[in-house]
Amino acid sequence: VQRTFQGNEKLQPADTGFRKVQFLYSSGDTFTFMDLDSYDQFELNSDIIGDGAKFLVEGQEVDARVFEGNPIGIQLPPTVNLKVIETPPGVKGDTATGGTKFAELENGTKVSVPLFINEGDQIKVNTETGVYMERV
C-alpha cells in the first residue's frame, strides 16, 4: 500500500523495544523462548531468526525485538562462548604453519579453529561472521 504524506502530517513513532528472553528449546523450525520478566513463552520460526539460530544454546539469554508488545525477532550478543565437542587432535609441530581444522560445537555448528584447540575447550565465536575469535 502506497500513501503520500503532506508536509504538515505527523507520524506516531512505532512502539518498539527489546526484552530479555531465554532460549528454551527448538523443535524442527520452531524456537521457543521465555520472557524473563513475565515468564510468558513464545515461539519464533527459523525464517525470522535466520542464521543466528546456529548460535542458540538452551538456557542462553538474548534480547527479543518487540513491536507493539509482540516479539518479532531476536538480537544475539556479538559473541558467544561455546564448548568444542568434537575435533581431530592436533599433531605436535603443526602450529608452526598456522593451520586450521574444523571443530563441532555444543550446538552442532562447525567452525574452523586453530590446531591447538582440543575437545572440551571453550571458544569465543563471532555471531555475525561465525568465525572463531579466541579460546576462553
C-alpha positions in Angstrom: 0.0 0.0 0.0 1.4 3.3 -1.0 0.5 6.6 0.6 1.6 10.1 0.0 2.0 12.3 3.1 1.6 16.1 3.3 4.4 18.1 4.8 2.3 19.0 7.9 1.3 15.4 8.7 3.0 13.8 11.7 3.5 10.1 12.2 3.4 8.4 15.6 6.7 6.6 16.4 6.5 2.8 16.3 6.0 1.0 19.6 9.3 -1.0 19.5 11.9 -2.1 22.0 13.8 -5.0 23.4 13.1 -7.5 26.2 15.4 -10.0 27.9 14.4 -13.6 27.0 15.8 -17.0 27.5 16.1 -19.6 24.7 14.4 -22.8 26.0 14.4 -25.3 23.1 13.9 -25.9 19.4 11.6 -28.3 17.6 12.0 -28.5 13.9 11.9 -24.9 12.6 10.3 -23.5 15.7 12.3 -21.9 18.5 10.7 -21.4 22.0 11.7 -18.6 24.2 10.6 -17.3 27.7 10.3 -13.7 28.7 12.4 -13.2 31.8 10.0 -10.6 33.3 6.6 -12.2 32.7 7.7 -15.8 32.2 5.4 -16.0 29.2 6.6 -18.4 26.5 6.6 -17.6 22.8 7.8 -19.2 19.6 9.6 -17.8 16.6 10.1 -19.5 13.2 13.6 -20.2 11.9 12.8 -17.8 9.0 12.6 -15.0 11.5 15.7 -15.9 13.5 17.8 -16.5 10.4 21.5 -17.5 10.6 21.5 -16.6 14.3 19.7 -19.9 15.0 23.0 -21.8 14.8 24.4 -19.9 17.8 21.5 -20.5 20.2 22.1 -22.8 23.1 19.4 -23.9 25.6 19.3 -21.6 28.6 21.0 -18.7 26.7 19.7 -15.2 27.3 19.2 -13.0 24.3 17.3 -9.8 23.5 13.9 -10.1 21.8 12.9 -7.3 19.5 9.3 -6.4 20.1 6.7 -4.4 18.2 3.5 -3.3 19.9 4.3 -5.8 22.7 4.8 -8.8 20.4 8.2 -10.5 19.7 9.3 -10.1 16.1 12.9 -11.3 16.3 16.0 -11.8 18.4 19.3 -10.0 18.7 22.2 -12.1 19.6 25.2 -10.8 21.5 28.2 -10.0 19.3 30.0 -13.1 20.5 29.1 -16.4 22.3 31.2 -18.9 24.2 30.6 -22.5 23.1 32.2 -25.8 24.0 34.1 -27.9 21.4 32.6 -31.4 21.5 34.4 -32.9 18.5 37.6 -32.1 16.6 40.6 -34.1 15.4 43.6 -33.9 17.7 46.4 -31.5 16.7 49.8 -33.0 16.0 52.8 -31.5 17.8 54.6 -29.2 15.5 51.6 -28.4 13.3 51.2 -25.0 14.9 54.2 -23.6 13.1 52.3 -23.5 9.8 49.3 -21.6 11.4 47.0 -24.3 10.1 43.3 -24.8 11.0 40.9 -27.7 11.4 37.1 -28.0 11.8 35.5 -28.3 15.2 31.9 -29.2 16.1 30.5 -27.1 18.9 27.9 -28.0 21.5 25.1 -26.5 19.4 26.0 -28.6 16.3 27.7 -25.7 14.4 31.1 -26.4 12.8 33.7 -23.7 12.7 37.3 -23.5 11.6 39.7 -23.3 14.6 43.5 -23.3 15.1 45.2 -26.7 15.5 45.8 -26.2 19.3 42.1 -26.3 20.1 41.0 -29.6 21.7 37.7 -31.3 22.6 36.3 -29.8 25.8 37.8 -26.3 25.1 35.5 -23.3 25.4 35.9 -20.9 22.4 34.5 -17.5 21.6 32.7 -17.2 18.2 31.6 -14.0 16.4 27.8 -14.4 15.9 27.7 -12.2 12.8 30.5 -13.9 10.9 30.6 -17.4 12.5 34.4 -17.0 12.9 36.5 -18.4 15.8 37.9 -15.5 17.8 39.8 -17.0 20.8 40.0 -19.8 23.3 38.2 -18.8 26.6 
